Amino acid sequence: MQSEKLKQGDKVCVIAPSRSLGIISQQTISLASAKLNEIGLEVCVAKNAYQMDEFHSSSVQSRLEDLHTAFADKTIKGILTAIGGHNSNQLLNKIDYALIKANPKIFCGFSDITALSNAIFAQTGLITYSGPHFSTFGMEKGIEYTVDYFKKCLMEEAAFPVSPSKHWSDDEWYIDQDNRTFYENSGCLVIKPGAVKGRVFGGNLCTLNLLQGSVYFPDIENSVLFIEEDNLLNNNTLIEFDRNLQSMIDLKLFKKIKGILIGRFQKDSEITNTQITKLICSKPELQSIVVVANVDFGHTTPQITFPIGGEIEITADEHHCKIIITRH
């Protein structure tokens, strides 16, 4: 099931189903609203989005109220999450999925929002989106690629290719907008070549794994898995990624997965192309599927928007990688 695409003049609502919008500076909020206005969208903020407790979040009841209200409101055409966090899975067994299915609309966010996006798709069949948070649009420099793919996926109907960004960054832009560090992007790393078509699911790997064994984990047959890992463990990120990936591999239905795209790792993780290649090649379960790393999604910037429940085509060899989002 697909929702209508966003169009000029549509209203999008900011909700905070994980951490509170209150942790975001007013300057960033103003810049984000202005950027969304620039691309033709009206912004409103959910009633409880600024509520904040000692965990930098708000009550389950408050977060559910905002989620349900945003889906039920006929004037709202899209929902953007404020920011990520660690607790959106608290909502899963209390969400009114029938309400969402009856009122399909754009739902977009990443990181901890992976739990909600995949659960909503699993429970309703509604395509959801892994892409920028509302707060992401508060970035002043290096945001163009992110905005471009947000529009391609959420405001246009046509299939679109995913081309590598020219530069990427992993600095604390929300603290210092002026002194940014950008690195040249060497493009995708093809670890296991091949050609594949499949349905998209995934997002932040450690968050996705929270859904294993539950009714909120999507049907993964004939799918392409998007996975990325944040750097909460800094230079131990590769170890964390390895065990999280192995947990996914150990699923009974993993053999039905046709390909894996891995998002770019953060700078502090210190993960090299050689290391990630060695890790992937060490796993016999991955030898017959397409695996491509260093794709523009995850906790670095810029990032694409991709459809959870949508469809993708990948053709990759040692020298070239072609990725096309065919249904979104």
Secondary structure, 3 states (H helix, E strand, C coil): CCCCCCCCCCEEEEECCCCCHHHCCHHHHHHHHHHHHHCCCEEEECCCCCCCCCCCCCCHHHHHHHHHHHHHCCCEEEEEECCCCCCHHHHHHHCCHHHHHHCCCEEEECHHHHHHHHHHHHHHCCCEEECCCCHHHHCCCCCHHHHHHHHHHHCCCCCEECCCCCEEECCCCCCCCCCCCEEECCCCEEEECEEEEEEEEEEEHHHHHHHCCCCCCCCCCCEEEEEECCCCCHHHHHHHHHHHHHHHHCCHHHHHEEEEEEECCCHHHCCCHHHHHHHHHCCHHHCCCEEEEEECCCCCECCCCEEECCEEEEEECCCCEEEEEEEC
